[in-house]
């Protein structure tokens, strides 16, 4: 499982000209599901996303002391199978490592459900749709989280 985690001042996703998800201060999560992912990878990733200290302890502070949970932040979760695009050969990416759509959607929905159990506000895009994502990256802070199946 791969997640691009971005600390944001705000973020939104539009599908067919309509805003389907919008958040203020928090994290934008671009989520890629691999063919080998299971609940074990999901649980690890949920914990990481919720507990990573990515926010300063006070407005304008420099040290990252607080997690998204500690600041009562918001989450925007976007499915993105292209995170498993392999561009090493040829001129067209291969997506062989991405989970098939039904498996990916089930795991993605489970990921969102587990994040919602934190009590934070969690918004999403629309799985499988063409989406326009607007991200006001704060910092900028952008990290790649990855958990391989054991």
Secondary structure, 3 states (H helix, E strand, C coil): CEEEEEEEEEEEEEECCEEEEEECCEEEEEEECECCCCHHHHHHHHHHHHHCCCEECCCCCCCEEECCCCCCCEEEEEECHHHHCECCCCCCCECCCECCHHHHHHHHHHHHHHHHCCCCEEEECCCCCCCEEEEEEEEEEEEEEECCCC
